Amino acid sequence: MSGHVPVMLAEVLATLAPHDAGTYLDGTFGGGGYAGAILGGAACTLWAIDRDPQAIERGAALAARHPGRLHLMQGRFGDMVSLLRERGVASLDGVVLDLGVSSYQIDDPARGFSFRFDGPLDMRMECDGPTAADLVNDLPEQELADTLYRLGEERLSRRIAHAIVAARATAPILTTARLASLIRSVVPAERSGLDPATRSFQALRLAVNDELGEVERALRAAAELLDEGGRLVVVAFHSLEDRLVKQFMVTAAGRAPSPSRHDPRGLAPRTEPAFRLLTPRALRPQEAETRANPRARSARLRAVERVAPIRGGIER
Ligand SMILES: C[S@@+](CC[C@H](N)C(=O)[O-])C[C@H]1O[C@@H](n2cnc3c(N)ncnc32)[C@H](O)[C@@H]1O
């Protein structure tokens, strides 16, 4: 299994702009690529979260190279406020989130994230709780179809859900290979070359890990923790996540369209936004990066900076 190549690392570092004596949070430690660069970029303190216990174990080596500066926490980034407050940290100078899974996770057949290998149909980042196999074998047909449609934007969701329910009546679907071949048997191959199982696997992964719920919680939490001048930098890899990030940042920066003059909300005095948008348009990876690392292709980086002091609560 190869390591994880950090995506848009130079852009992340330039946007986060860590400074000496600052306190930062990497909410998605993964292979520690961003963390290593942040620690190397300034004499700062870095708190790092990952929900995957294997990522935290691997991080011990990096922590040992930066004694007293890198603090690893196993948990969810949606819980960053309590994870940090339990450790006496009430505010931050920057937060970075690199959403999704790492190459360590997706390239390990035993984790069950990928249709490219055969393995148990698992997909749990935390190695705990219900697996993808539990969803595939237990959800009612309609709920399964809704999940594939909503989280995978899969137009043929009903057809796939129907095939799954028929197949599981014979024997439970327990492996990535069986699920992938079942989907391929009912979804025609695409001219783009995209594997017909791609969207369904994405939907199941997002559902198993409640990834969109986590992103919503993390954005609000990061806004609550950032000090004046503090920056939130988020790299997202698919449209559902990126839409959440964009909407949150545009609203936090007061750039959301105003309600119409017929809407009573339009009568409320407008307050100065607490954030400014650092990326009016999402940054995309350079061509050289996508050539060297095709996984970077869909990355979008968005960032905001707090411009007003924290007033005992967050502006939503
Ligand atoms: C794309 S990788 C991050 C790679 C990292 N930036 C690097 O340079 O090595 C995403 C990581 O975030 C973790 N993760 C995803 N959702 C999470 C959540 N809600 N809370 C904590 N960690 C999460 C995954 O387990 C994975 O290790």
The ligand as a Gaussian input file, in Angstrom:
#p B3LYP/6-31G(d) Opt

LIG

0 1
 C       -8.042000      13.291000       2.383000
 S       -7.498000      12.600000       3.879000
 C       -6.463000      13.853000       4.568000
 C       -5.061000      13.792000       4.087000
 C       -4.129000      14.786000       4.764000
 N       -4.491000      16.155000       4.483000
 C       -2.697000      14.554000       4.339000
 O       -2.079000      15.484000       3.802000
 O       -2.164000      13.473000       4.562000
 C       -8.911000      12.711000       4.878000
 C       -8.746000      12.171000       6.289000
 O       -9.789000      12.744000       7.051000
 C      -10.332000      11.785000       7.893000
 N      -11.714000      12.172000       8.145000
 C      -12.748000      12.189000       7.279000
 N      -13.863000      12.618000       7.880000
 C      -13.521000      12.900000       9.158000
 C      -14.240000      13.400000      10.282000
 N      -15.549000      13.677000      10.209000
 N      -13.563000      13.599000      11.430000
 C      -12.238000      13.334000      11.518000
 N      -11.520000      12.837000      10.496000
 C      -12.151000      12.631000       9.324000
 C      -10.195000      10.477000       7.157000
 O      -10.174000       9.408000       8.075000
 C       -8.871000      10.678000       6.417000
 O       -7.807000      10.155000       7.162000

